[in-house]
Amino acid sequence: MGNCCPKPVNNFSSNSNKVPTQAVIIKDEKKKEPMIEKPPSKAAKEGNDSTGSGKEPVLPASGRIVTPNLKCFTFAELRSATRNFRPDTMLGEGGFGRVFKGWVDGETYAPSKVGIGIAVAVKKSSPDSAQGLKEWQAEVKFLGKFSHPNLVKLVGYCWEDREFLLVYEYMQKGSLENHLFKKGAEPLSWSTRIKIATGAAQGLAFLHTTEKTVIYRDFKSANILLDGDFNAKLSDFGLAKLGPANGESHVSTGVVGTYGYAAPEYIATGHLYVNSDVYGFGVVLLEIITGLRVLDTNRPGSQHNLVDWARPALPDKRKLKKILDPRLLEHDLPLKGAFKASELVLSCLEADPKNRPSMEEVVVKLQEISAIKPKPRETKVHTTQPTGPRRYQSANHSPLHKKPGGGVKVQAIKSLYK
């Protein structure tokens, strides 16, 4: 049966910042498919994302990770906490599996009744999934040893009878993706958007400056979760990878991630740089200021790819006004701050990773942008985007949608929370 720790432990210790020595990470066959197919012989030689044996790993019946700052739950405890994983407790679904809301005691982490104790998010993998196990291991090894205000806290885990689960702190406001794109979502003000961007940047900067650099590899709006005060925290570390060592500039690995957010040099060569994460941040910041998805085949042909379409407008103040999210007009929008943000986007999207800023530099820039206050005359801005309610016909529809139906499926992972 299951293995559990003798007592619950605290995940918020200040001594939990050591980076794990290794992590086994491979692509998700359903949601995180590789963007470049590699021959089996070549993949076997690259030990970064596979077992190196060329064979599917054999799943043991149960197991335990030696992580002293995590609570080891039994499957029965998590089943009780989520009321037997009832459908009405499901928060979302991703490449790893489904996520359910549960309740546990704030001190002992024992299952509790709804509304009593603290809420948690329980991520349950699909049974018998070798891929799910690999990403589960990666999350435990990375999040289990990190403690930072801008990373989602991992409370504990369960590995029992071929079931593997993760237990996180519950994030009340869900994902940034939903706030930007979901139909009926309350518009985010400019100051809130910059606050979220700054928090996410601080999370990435922390990962990049740990003793052993960690490359997040899947930075996107769906993986930025928000607490009750719109503080941003990075989630889903299933694709995280240790960065280059011994003076190397990059690591070579199979290409996985999400279309639109992955850096061009990574897609083209499989070379993963620390600043490959910076490119993904630039894409998300562009989504934040325009309110548009990075990929949307329901927009006119020239606008399918947000980066390609918006890039020429970013350095031009007059053109920039035309692509800004019209919902920002409902609040005081500092045009100077918006232009500074567009300049930051451009620097993050540089083709050569060496020319991109570090995430520490990005944080400084965002703090400067946050300090810029609007002028009264700047609140009236005319844009070419519709100023009325955005009517999304589906998760991938944009306000520039011309006709319903059609479009190709974008290889991206759904948010943890709907």
N, C-alpha and C positions, 0 to 999 in steps of 0.2 A: 504494500500500500504506500501511502505517502510518507514523505520525510518532512519534518518541521523543526524549527528552532525551539529551544527550550523556553524562550520568552521573547516578547516583542522587543524590538530595538529601535533606536532613533535614527532616522535618515538625515537629520539636520545637523549632524555633528560637524564642527569646523575642521576636524581632522580627516575628512573623507574626500579630500581633493586629489588623491593619488590616481594616476591614470593606469588602467590595466595594462599588463604587458602584452596581451594579445587578444584578438577577438576574431571569431570565425563568422564571416558575413558572405552571403551569396544572394543572388537576385531572387525576387519573388516571381514565381512563374505565372501568377495571375495578374498582379497589379504593377510590378516593377520590372517589366521585361527589359532585357538588354537592348540598347539602341543600336548596337553593332554586334552582329553575330560573329563568334569566333570558332574556328575549327576545334573539335574536342582535343586534338593533340596539343594545340597551343594553349588552350584553357588549362589543361592538366599541368603544363609547365609553370603557369602562373599561380603560385600558391597563395595569392592574396585573397582570392574570393572562393576558393574551393578547398576540399580536403586534400587535393593533390593526388589522390588515388585514382581519379577518373571514375569512381563508383559512387553510387548514392550512399550516404552515411546510414548506418543501421541505428534505429532509434531504440534506446533502452526503455524499459517499462516505466522507470521513475528515476529521479535524481535530486541532487542538492548542489547548490552553488555556495561555496564558502565565502560569504559576504556578510561580515559581522554587523553592518549597519542596516540590514534589511530584515523584515519580518518574513518568515517562511510560513505561509498559510497552507492549510489542508484544503483539498477540493471541497469537502463538505462545508467548511467554513465559508468559502466564497459562494457556494451554491446557496447557502442560507442568507448571506449578506445581500444577494441579488434576487432573492425569492425565486430560486431555481432558474435563474437567467430568463425571467419572464420577458416576453416581447415588449411589454410596455416599459421596461427598464432599459431597453437598448438605446444607446446614445449615438451610435454610428457604426460604420463598418469600413475596414481598410484592408491593405494587403495581408496583414498578419491574421486578421479575424474580426470578430465583433467586439464592441465595447459596451459594457453594461454599467449602469449606476447602482451602487450598493451603499450600505450603511454599516459602519463598524464603531465600536466603542473608541473614544478618543484616547484612552490610556492603554487599554489592553489589546485593542484591535480585534476583539471578539465580535462576531456578527451581532447586530442590533436591529431593532425595529425601525421602520421608515420614520425619518425625522428625529431619531434619537442618536446622539453621538456625532460622528462626522461622515460626510459623504465622500465616497471614493469612486474612481473609475476603474472597472475591472476589464482588462483586455483578454479575451479568450481566443486561443488559436483554434484553427481547424484541426481536428484529430488526425494523427498519422501524417502530418505535414512536415517533411524534412526541412523545407524552407522556413516554415513557421518556427521550428526549433532553433534554427540558426539565427534568425532575427531576434528571437526571445533571448538567446544567450548574449547577443551583442548588446541588447538593451540593459540586461542585468549587469554586464561587465562595465558598461560605460556609466549609465545613470546611477547604478548602485554605488559608485565610488565618487560621484560628483555631488557637490552641494553649492548651488548658486541661485540667486533670486530670479534669474531669467532662464532657468531650466526647470521643466516640470519635475516635481519630486516623485521618485519611485519609492513607495511605501514598503512593498514586499512582492513576493512571487509565490508561485505554486508549480510543482512538477510532480505529477502523480498519475499513475495508470495511463500513461501516454497523453495526459492532458497537461498543457503548460499555459500558465496565465501570469499576467502582470497586474499589479495594483498600484495605481497612481493617485495623487491628490486630484480632487475634482475641480475642474475649471468652470466656474459659473457662466461665463460669457461665451464659451465655445471657441470657435476658430475665427481668425481674421478673415479667412475665405468667405465664411457665411455672412459676416458683417459687410463685406464689400459687394458680394454678388447675389446673395439670397434674396428672393422676392419678398418684399414686405419688411426687410430689415431696416431698423432705424439708422439713418445716415450718421456716419461718424464725422465729428467736427475736425477741422484742420489740426488743432492742438492735440486731439486724441490720436489722430493718425500719426503725428510725429512722435508722440509718446510711445506708441506701439512700435514704431520703427526703431526708436532709440533702444527700447528694451530688448528687442530681437537682436539688434546689433551688439549690444552688450553681452548677450548670451554667446553669440558667435565669437566675439573677441576673447571671451573667457576660454572657449575651446581651443582657439588658435594659440593661446599663450600659456597653456598648461605645461608641465614639465616635459611631457611627450605630446607634441601637437596632435590635436584631433581634428580631422576634416569631417564636417557634418554630412556633406554629399547629397542632401535632399532638402535643401532650404526652399521653402515655398509657403504661400499664404495658408495652405491647409494645415501645415505643421506648426503654425504659430497660434498658441492657445492663450486665452485671456481670462484673468480672474475677475472678481466682482468690481474691481477698480480699473479695469482695462490695462493692467500690467501684463506685459507679454512674456511668455515662456515657451521655449522650444520643446517640442515633443517628438516622438518617433525616432529613435536612434538606431533603428534596424540596419541602416546603411552606413553608419558612422565608421570611420576608418582612421587608424593611426597614420600620422603624416610622415613625410620623408625624414630619414635619419642619416647620420654619418656624412653630412655635407651635401646630400642629394637635394635636388630642387623639386623633385616630384616622385610620386610612386606610380607604378604601372599596374593597371587593374582592368578587369572587364567593365564595360560601360553600363551602369545602371542609374536609375534616378527617374526624373519626370521631364518629359518633353517640354521645351520652352524655358525651363529654369537651368538646365545643365549648361555648363560653359562650353563654348565651341571647341576649344583645344582638347577638352576631355572627350567630347563626342568624336572628334576627328582622329585622335591618336591613342586614347586610353590613358594618357598622362594626366594624373590628378595632382594639382597644385593646391596649396593652402588658399591661394587667391581664386581658385575655382569657386569656392564658396562666396567670394565677394561678387562674382558675376550674378549668382542666384539672388543675392541680396539686392543688386541693382534692378533686377527684373521685378522683385516684389515691391520695391519702392516705386517703380513706375506704375504698377497696379494700384498702389495706394493713392498716388496723386491723380490718376486718370479715372479710377473706379472701373477699369476694364480688365478682363481676363487676358493673360498673356497669349493664349490661343483660343480662337473662337471662329469656327468655320461658318457661322451664321452671319458674320459681318461681311461687307463687300470684299471681293477678292483681294484687293490691295491691303486690306486691313486685317486679314486673318491672323497675322503675326504682329502682336502689339509692338514688339521691339523694333522690327523693321519699319513699321508704319510711323511710329512716334519719334524715332531717333532724329529725323531731320528737323522736327519742330522744337526739340529740347533746347538748343542753343539760341533760339530766336524768341524774344519775349512776346512779340505779337502773335506768332504761331502757337506758342505755348498756351496762351489764354484759350485758344480754340480746342485744345485737347484735355484741359483740366476737367475733373469731375464736376458737372453742374450742381450737384448736391452740396458742394462746398460753398456755393453762393448763399446758402441759407445761414451761413455763419460768417464771421469776420475772417476774410481770407487775406493774409499778407502776401501780396504779389511778389515782393522781394524775397520772402521766404520760399514761395513756390518756385521761383527762378533758381534760387540757391539749391533747392532740392533737385531740380532738373539737371543742374550742373553736376551734382553728386551722382545722379543716375548715370550720366554719360561717362564719368570717370570709372564707375564700377563696371560698366559694360565695355571697357577697352578690350580690343581684340587680343592684345598681348598681356598675359597675366602679370608680367613685371611692371606694367604701367598702371595697374589698378592700385588703389589705396589699400592699406591694411585695415582690418576691421576696427582697430583702435583709432585710426585716423577718421574712419567713418563715424564713430561715436562722437568724436569731437565736433565734426561738421554738423551732425544732427543736433547737438546741444546748442550750437551757435544758431541754427535755424529755428530751434524752439524759442530762443530769446527774442526773435524778431516779431514785433507787434504790428498789427494791421493799422493802416490809415483809414479814416472814415470814407474817403473817396474811392478806396480800393474795393469796397464791398460790392460794387456794381460792375460785373464783368460779363461781357457777351461771349458765348462760346458756340461752337458749331454742333455740340452735343445737345440732345433734347433736354429741356429744362423741366418737363413734366415727369410724372412717375415712370420709373423704369419697368417695363413689362417683359419679364423673362418667361419665355415659353418652356424653357428647360434649364438645367444647371449650366449649360454652355451658351445660352443665348445672351446677347449683349444688347444695349440700347440702340445699337446701329443695325439690328436685325431687320432684314427686308421681307423675308417670307418664311413661313413655318416649314419645319421638316428638313430632312437632309442633314448633311454634315458627317464628318468622320469622327470616330471615337478617339478622344485624346487619352494617351496612356498616362493617367495620373491617379493618385490614390485619393479616395474620398477622405474627408475630414473625420477625425475621431468623433466629432459631435455634429449633429444636424441642427 
